[in-house]
C-alpha cells in the first residue's frame, strides 16, 4: 500500500479496533510483529520457548540427541547455526526499514559488511531493547496448543519452565515460529545398510569431527558454507547436487580436496556412494544439507491450514488462511527472500488488517493497474459513515458530521469536470 494511504488511514482513530494478540516466537519475525502490532494499538503477548530473544540467530554448541532428526522424542535444539556462519546478504539490506543494520563499533561487535551470526543476534537484541519489546516477551514459555474455541477466540495453552500449563484466550494468533528446526532428508536407496555416520546440517557446528572422507548432499547456502568449512580439516569432501551443469563436475577450482558430483543414485554396505552418472567414491560421513520442514505441532485449525510436501496452505499471499483470516496469520513463510524487511511488511499488513485500518485489497488492485490508491476522503468518509450508522441507526442517512469530507469530495469532482 502506498505510504500516502497509510498515513491517511491512520488518522481515522475513532473506529480502529484493538485486539488481544498472541505472537508465537521471539525471533526476528516475532519481534517486528510485536512492534507493529503494538504500534497499531493492539495488546500483545509474545511466547518464546528459549531463554532469550533472537530465535534462530541464537547460537548454541549443543546439538540434538539424534543427529538426523528422525526421532520424534529427541531433545529438540532450536538453533541451526554453525559457528563459522556469516550472513549471505549484506547488512545494508538486512535491517528493518526504520532501524538500519548499521555498523557498530565496540567490544564484541562485528563491523564487516557480511557479519557473523553473533552480530545479527546483537542487532535483534538492540531492536528489542530500543522498542521495549522485551516487556512483551515471555521467555522459556512454550506454546503446546493453539486452537479455536467458543466464540471464534483462540485458546492458547503454554507451558513455562516450571512445567505449569496455562490456558489463555486471544482474539488473534500470529505464527512466527520459523522453519529451521525440523530436518528434511534426501531419499537414498541402500542407506539403511550403509555403514557410515550421518547428520543433518541442523546439528552441524564445527568441522573438527570430520577428518576423513565426507559427503555433502545439497547445493544451497548451508551446503556451500559447510562443505568449505569441513574442507579445512577433512581428507576429502564430495558434494552431490540435484541440478548441476556437467562441465562443472569434478574437482572444484581453488580446492585440492573438494569434488562436485551429480546426484546420488545409491549407497552400499562397502561404504561406497554411487552417482547418477555411474561414478562412485567412498565416504565415512554423510551430511544432509537438504533443508527443513514447515512444522506447527501446536496449531489446531480443524483442517483449515495444512502442510503438504512443505506447502503451507491455503494462504492468501502466504500470510492469511482464507477460512480464518484475519484472526490467524503467518509471518516469514517464503524462503527465497530478503527476510527481515519481508517480516516487517507482513507484520505491518497483519497489524493494520486487525485494526480495520488497511484497505489492502482495493489498493492492491489499484497498484496492479498502475493507478493511484483510494483517495483519502473516500476512506475517511466510509469510516465516518460506519461510525455514524452505529450512533444513529435510524437517522444516519439524514444526519452526519462529515461535511468537511463532502467538500473534499466535491473539489475532487470539480477536477474531473474541468
N, C-alpha and C positions, 0 to 999 in steps of 0.2 A: 504494500500500500504506500502511495506517495506520502512523503513527510508532511506535506501541507494538510492532507486529510486527517492524519493522526493528530496533529496539533489542534485542528478544528474540533474533532470529536471529543478530545479530552476536556473541552470547555463545558460540555453538557453534563456537568456533575450530578444534578439532582436525580437523574434516572439511572445512574451507574449502580451496579449491584456488587456487593461484597460477599465473597464466598469463603467457606472454610475448606481449605485445600491441603491435601496430603501429597507431599513430594517424596518419592522413594528413590534414595540415592543422593549422596552429597559429593559427587564428582563434579566435573566442570559443568555438565548439563544440569544437575540438580541445583548447584549454587546459583547459576544465572537464572534458572527457572524461579527459584525462591525470590531473587531480587526483583524480577519483572512482575511476579505475582504480587509482591508486597507494594511495589510502586503503583500498581493498579488499584490498591486498596483492599486486597484480599488478605485473609488471615491464614498464615502458612505454618505448617509443621513439616520439617524435613527429617526423614528416617535414614540413618546411616549405620550399617552393621559394624563398620570398622571403628577404630578408636581415634580417628582424625578425619578431617575433610580432605578431599583430593581424589577419592575414587581410584581409578586405575593408574593414577600417577603417584600413588603411594608405593614406594619400593620396599620390598622385604626380601631378605635372603632365604626365607622359609619357602619350601615347596610342598606340594600336596603329597599325601602318603601313598598315592598311587599315580605314577608318573604319566600314564596315558589318559587319565581322567575317565576311565570306564566304570569304576566302582561308584555307584550312587551313594554309598555310605562313607566314602572317603572324607577326610578332613579337608574342607574347601579353603583355598587361599585365593583371595580376590585378585591380587595383582598378577599381571603377566609381564612385568618389566624385567629386562635383563640389565645387569649392572652397567654395561657399556652403552646403553641406548641413548641416542641423541635424536632430537626431532628431525623428521624428514621434510619439514616445512620451515621456512624462515620465520623468525619470531614476529616480523612485521605483519604477517597475515594471520597469525595465530590468536591474537588478543581479541577481547570484546571491544565493541565499537567505541565506547566512551571510557575504556580502561585499557589503553595500549600496553602491549607486552614489550615495553622498552627495556633497554639495558640498565641494570642497576649495579653500581659498584659496591664493594663491601665484602666482609668476610663471608665465605661460602657462596657468593654469587657467581654466576657463570654468564659472562658478558658476550659469549660467542653468538653469532647470528643464528646458528643451529645449536641451541644449548642442549645440555644433558637433561635427563628426566627430573633431576632434583630441582633445577631452576624452574621448570614448569610447575612443580608442586609448590614452590615458594611463591610463584605468581598467583596461583589459585588461593593460597592462604592469605596473601596480601589482599586479594579481591574480597575474600570472605570477611576479613577484619575491617577493611575500609568501608564496606557497605553494611557492616554489622549483621551479617548473615549468620555468624556463629551462634547468635542467641536463638535462632530458629531451629537449629540442628540438634537432634537427639542422637548422640554418639552411642556406639555399642548397643544399638537397638535395631533388631532385625524384624522386618515385616514377614510374618509367616502366613498371613491370609489377607486378601483384599477382595471383597465381593459385594454385589448389590444386595441391599437389604430392603426392608419395607419403606415405602415412600420414595423409592429411587435414590436413596442415600447409600454411600459406601461404608461398609463396616471394615475397619482396618484393625487387624489383630497383630500386635507387636510383642516381641519378646526381648527384654533387656538383659544386660549382662548377669543379673541375679536370677535369671531364668523365669521371672514372673511374666505372665502374659496379660495384656490389657487390650480390651476392645474399645474402639472409639468410632464415632460417626463423623463422616466428612461429606461435603457437597460434591467435591470433585477429587479426582485422583490423577496425578501426573507421574508417569513412569520414566525414571531416569537411571535405571539400574545398570546401564552399559551392556556391552555384548562381547566381552573379552574374558569370560570365565569358563564357559563350557566348551571343551575342545571338540573340534570336528576331526575325524581321522579318515585317511585315504583307505579305500578297499584294496588290499594287496593279496592276490592269490598265494597261498602257501605260508602266510605269516604265522599261523599257529605252530608250525613245525620249525620255523626259523630260529636258530639258537642264540642270536644276539640280543642286546638290550634295546629298548625303545623308550621314547619320551616325546611328549608333545611340547611345542615351544612355550606353552603356558608355564611349564616348570623349568625352563632354561634360565640360568642366572649368570654363570661364569664359564669360561672354556676349559678350565683346568681338568675336569674329569674326562675330557675327550682327547685321548693321546694317540689312538691308532687310526683305524680306517672308519670314517664317519660318513653316514649317508644322510643327506638333507632332502626332504620332499617339499617342494614349493618354490615359488619364484617371486612372491610379493615381498614387501618391505622387511618383514621379520626374517624370512629365509635369506635375503641378501645380507642383512646385518649379522645374523647368527653364523652363516657359513664363513664369512670373513673373520669373525671373532674366533671361531674354532680353528680356522686355518693357522692361527698364530701358534698353536700348540700341537695340532694333530699331524700325524704322518701323511694322511691323505684325506681330502674332503671331496665327496662326489655329490653332485646336485642333480636331481631329476625334476624337470619342469614339464607341465602339461602342454604348453604351447611355446615352442622354441624353434627358431629357424635352423635348418640343417647346417648351414655354413658356420653357425656359432657353436656347434657341438665340439667337444674335445677340451683340451687344456685351456683354461681361461687366461687371457692376456694379463701379464703382471703378477701371476701367481705360479709358483713351481709345484704346488701341491693341491690345486683345485681343478676339477673337471666338471663340465656341464654335459648332461646326458638327456636323451629322450625319456619319456615317462616309463615307470616300472611296468614290466609285464608280469613278473612273478619273483618270489624268493624261495630259497631251498634249504634243506637240512644241513648242507655243507657250508652254509653261511654266504652263499653267492646271491647276488642281486642281478636279475636278467632284465634287460630293457626291451622296449618295443622293437628296436632296430636289430635285436639279436645279440648285441654286445653284453658282456657281463663283467662284474667286478666283485671282489669280496669286501665285506664290511662287518664290523662288530657292534655298530650302534646306528640306529635309525632315529632321526629327529623329525617329527611331523610338524612342519610349518604350514599347516593346512587350514588355518582359520578356526572360527568359533561358531557355535550355535546360539541363536537367539533363545533366551530362556526366561520365563516368567513363572517360576514354580508356585508363587504365592497368589497369582491372579486367577480369579474365577469369574468368567463372563458368560457362562452357560452357552458357549459356542459362538458368541458374537465376535470374538477375536481368536484366531487360530494361528499356529506356526506350522507351515507345510514346506519342508525342504528349505528352511531358512527364509521363507516368505511370510512375513507377518501381515495378516490382513483379515478382512478387508479394511483398508485405511484410506482416508482421503488425504492426499498429499503426504503420506507416510506419518501422519500425526493423529487424526481423529477417526475412530471407528464409527461409521455412519449410524449404527443402531444405538450407540451410547454417547454420541457427541452432544455437547462439549464436555460431558462430565467425566470422560476418560480420554486421556491423551498420552502420546509418547514423544519423548524428545531424544533425538540422536540416533534414529534407526539407520538412515542411509550411511554407507560407509566409504564411498569414494567421494569425499567432500573435504572442505576446509572446516574442521569440526566446530571450533569454538564460536565463530561467527554464525554458523548454522544453528547451533544450540540457542544462541541469543535471539535470533529472528523467530525461530519456532516458539520460544518462550514468550516473546512479546505478543505473538499471534494468539497463543493459548490464553494469556492473561487478559488480553483485550476482548476476546470472544466471551470469556466467562463473565466479564463485567458488562456485557452488552454494548461495548463501545465500538467495536470494529464491524464495519460493513464490508467484510472482506470479499464476498462473492461478487457483488456488483463492481467493485473497484478492480478486482482481478480480471473480470471480463473486459472492463474498460482498458486496462493495461494491455491485454492481449490484442485489443483492437487499435492500440496506439492513440487513444483519445484520453482527455483529462478525466480525473476521478470525479465522483459526485460533488456538486457544489456544496459549500458549507451550509448555505441556508436550507437546502433540502434535508440534510442530516439533522440539523437543529430543529427544523420545523416538524419533521417526523417525530422526534423525541418529545418536543413540546406538546404536540397533539396527543401523543400517548399518555403523557402525564396529565394533560387536561381531561382526557377521557376517563381517567381514574378518579379525578376530583369532581368532575361534572358529567356523570354518565348520561344524564337526561338532556343536558343543555350544551354539551361541548361543541356541537355543530353551530351554535349561535353565539356562544361566549368564548372568548380566548384572550390571551395576554401576550401574543407574539406578533403584534403589528409591525415591530421593527424588522422581523423576518419577512413579512409581506412586502415591505418597502424594498428590501434587498432583492427579493424575487422580481419585483417589478422593474428594478434597474437592470437586472439581467435580461428580462424580456425585452426591454427597450433596445438593448444592444442587438438582439436578433432581428428586431423590426426595422432597424435603420436601413 
